[in-house]
Amino acid sequence: METKIVFMGTPDFALPTLRALAEKFDVAGAVTQPDRRAGRGREFRPPPVKVLAEELGIPVFQPQDINTPDALEQLSVWAPELIAVAAFGQILSPEVLDLPPQGCLNVHASLLPRWRGASPINAAILHGDEETGVTIMKMGQGLDSGPILSQRAVPIRAEDTAGSLFDTLAQLGADLLVETIPLYLMGALNPCSQGDKGATYAPLLNREDGELGFNQSAEFLARKIRAFHPWPGTYTFWKDQRFKILKAHAVPVTSPGVGVFTTYEKSPAIGTNDEVLVLDQVQPAGKCVMDGVSFLCGAREWEEEIRKLGG
């Protein structure tokens, strides 16, 4: 008899997992977040998982709270043997966790216990990790602290951004989950307790986190730009307007001062607490994205704006 699974997920990261599950198992239903207002028109938009589930002919359920009696009733009607979760966005109560006979498995985008929490991909790049990966764990009441069933690692390349790693890990997690489930159901895997040694936490990011503080090292700021691309993005202020920085690299030359606007080999640059951050791709307010050299050609006043930025 084919294993019946209910899937829970919301954003693009969850899509490869839903597709892979639908190809291998009987997905009785997909649970996702409610439609939200978005865009300039503030119109309601469905989450990506809802769109894909409907394309695949999978019933969709969108509770405000998965832990209410009505939500539990719907899950009971579907009667899953297993619940699979990938970036769902709601905490599951003990009643939900205990509902399927085989429990709930989660796809997490880090090598747990490192980078538990909401932003593990960003955190791995920001803190200079040499590798990251995905973990399949059996869910419990703690935050991403359940026993580990399987893991797979990938190196973090010097050019990787959160966006590129997002795509890599989303597919890697989907592949690992569909490999793990049959072994788990057969009892061929021994869940390994994480413990708290080496555990780190990656908090939820917001737009304000993207402001660059130049009293940090140029290498750290270059990593932050990659870690926060494409969201929430990184920026400073120029001519009293937000100035987005999309790509940059550190150059080991003496800094002219923290936050001092300067140039380096025909590119705009900013002094940090140790070296110089060279801006390779920028977007001034109201303008298109452009490379640093092109920007500087049309911004003769760049060095006239020499000032020090706090933070």
N, C-alpha and C positions, 0 to 999 in steps of 0.2 A: 504493500500500500504506500502511495506517495506521501511524503511528509508534508503536512499542512503548516504553512508559515504565515504569520502576519508581519508586515514590514512597517517600521516607523522611521520616518526621515522627513526632511523639509527642503534644504537648499540643493544647489547643483552638486555639491560633494556627494550627496546620497544617490544620485542618478545611476552611476555605474553599478552600485550595489543592487538597486532595484531591478535593473535590467538583467544582471547575472542571476539573481534569485528567480526571476520569472522564467528564465531559460531552463533552470535545473530543478525547480521545486514547484509545488502547488501554492501560489501566493493567494491566500483567501481574501486579503484586504490590505490596503495601505492607509496608515494613519499619518496625518500631517497637520501642520499648523493651519489655522484659519486664513482665508484670503486677507491681505493687508492693503491699505492705501499706499500708493507709491507714485513717483513721478510728479511732474509739475501740475498735472491735472488732478492729483490725489485720487485717482480712480482705484477701485479694488482690483488687485492682481492676485492670481492664484500662485501658490508656491510651486517651484519646479517639480516636486514629487507628484503633486496633484495632476499636473499636465501630463507627465509621462505615464502615470498609472492609468489615466483615462485612455491614453493612446493604446495601452496594453490590455485594456478591458478589465482592469482590476478595480473592484469597488473601493471607494475612497471615503474616509471618515475624518472629519476636521473638528475635533472637540476643542473648546477653549481650555479645558483642563482634562487630561487623560485619566485623572484619578477620581472623577465623579462617578456616582452610581450608574448614570446613563452610559457613560463611556465603558465602564466595566461590563455592563449588560451587552453592549455591542461586541466587545471582545469575546464574551462568553458565547454569543451566537456564532461567531466565526470559529470558535473552538480550536485555536492553533495548538499544535504540538510544541512549537517554538516561536518566540518573537525575536526578530532580527532588527537591530537599531543602528542607524548611521546618521549622526547630526540631526536628531529630532528636535531638540530645543526645549523639552520639558522633562522634569524629574519624575521618574516612575515611583509610585508608592509600593509598599510591600505587597499590597493586594494585586497590583498589576504584575509585579515581578514573579509572584507565586502562581499566577493564573495558568500559564502553559506548563505542562508536565516537565518539559525539558528546560524551562527557564528562559532567560533573555540573554542574547549575545549582542555585544556592541562592537562596532568598528571604530577604533580611535586612531587619529592621525599622529601618533608618536610612539616611541619605544618606551612604554610605561615601565616603571613609575615616573620616568622623566616626562615632564610637561603634561600633567593632568590639567583639565580645565578647558576653557572655551577657545583659546587661540594657540594651539600647540605648534602649528606650522610656522606662524609668525615668530613665536618665541625661539624655536630652534635656529632660525636664521639670525635673529637679533643677537643671540648670545654666542654665536660663532661655533655652534655644534658642527662636527665634521660629518655626522650622519644623522638620519632620522628614519622613520619607517611607519609601519602600521601595527597595531595590536588588536587581536580578537580576544575579548575577555568576556567572562560570564558576569553579568551585572549584579551588583548588590546595592546596599543603601549608601555606601560611601561614594564620594565624587571620583569617578574613574579609578576606583581602588579595588575592583573585583579581581578574582583570580584569572591569570593569563592562560589562554588556551594555545595561542600561536602568535608569532611575530615574524616580520620580515623587514629587513633594513635596506636603505638605499643611501648612497653618499650624497651630501649637499655640495653641489658644484659652485664654483666661485661666481658664476653668472646666474644662479638660481634666484628667483623671486618667490614670494609667497604664492603668486599666481601659477608659476610653472610647477612648483612642488605640490600645489593643490591638485592639479590635474594628474600628476604622477601618483600621488598617494590615494586619490579617489579610486583610480583603476586598480592599484595594488591592493587596496583594502577589499574591493569587490572580489578580486580573484582569490585572495586568501580566505575570505569568508566562505565561499562556495567549496573550497578545498577542505576547510576545517569542519564544516557542519556534518558531513557524513562520518568522519572519524569521531567526532564528538558524540553523535547519536549511537555509534557502535560501542562506545566506551573505550575507545582506543587512545584517548588523550587523558593525561593526568593534569587537571588544572593546577597551576603553580601560583601560590600566594605571592602577592607583590611585596608586602611589607612597606614600611615607610622610608627605609634607608635609600637615599638617592632620589627621593620624590621631590619634584618641583612643580610649581603651579603657574599656568599661563592664563591670566585674567582676560575677561572680555575687553575688547578694544573699542574706543570711540573716536570720533573725528579729531577731537582736541589732542589726542595722543600723538598725532602726526606732526606737531610742531617740533622743529629741530632746535635743540639747545647747543650752542657752539662751544660751551665750556666742557664738552665731552670730547673724546678722541675722534679724529677723522675716520679711523677704521670703524669705530662703533657707529658713527653716523652713516657711513657708506652701507653698513649692514642694515641699519634701520631703514634706509631708503628701499633696499631690496625686500626687507621683511614686511614692509607696509605697502608694497605694491601688489595688486592695484588698489587695495583698500586697507586702511582708511586714507592712504596717501601721505606724503610728507611735504612740508612747506615751511617757508619763513615769510618775512614781510619785506617788500621793496616798494618804495614810493607810497608807503602807508597802505598797501594792498597785499592780499595774499599772493605769494609767489611759490608755485608748486615746483618741486624738484623730483624728477622721475628717475634719473640715473645720475650717479656720481661715483667718484673714486678718490681714495686718499693718495696724496703725494708726500713723500718724506722730505719736505723742505721746511725751513723754519717758519712758523706761523707769524703773520704780521700783527697778530692780536686776536683775542676771542671775538668772533663775530665781525671782523673787519672785511669789507668787500674788497676784493683784489682781482688780479688776473693771473693766469698761468698758461703760457704757450697759446695765446689767443682765445682761451676759454675763460668764462667767469669762474671765480673761486672765492671761497670764504675761509677766513682763518678760524682755527679751532684751538683747543688748549694745548695741542702738541704739533700738528702739521697743518696742511692745507687740504680742504675738500674742494675738488675740481668738479664743476657741474657739467655733466655731459648731455643732459636732456632736461629742459625746463618748460614751464608753461606760465607766462605772466598772466595776470588777471585780464580776462576778456580777450585773450589771444589763443592761438593754436599751439599745440605742442611743437617744440623746435629744438634742434641741437644747440649746445652751448655756444659754439662759434657763431652760428647764424644770429642767435640772440644778441651777442655782444656787438656784432656789426651794426645793429640797429638800436643799441642802447649805450650811446657814448657817455651818458651820465652815470653809468654803473659805479665807477670808482669815485664819483662825486658824492655818492650816497654813503661814504664811509661812516660807519657808526658801530656801536657795540650793541649786540642783541643779548637780552637776558635769557635765563632758562637753562 
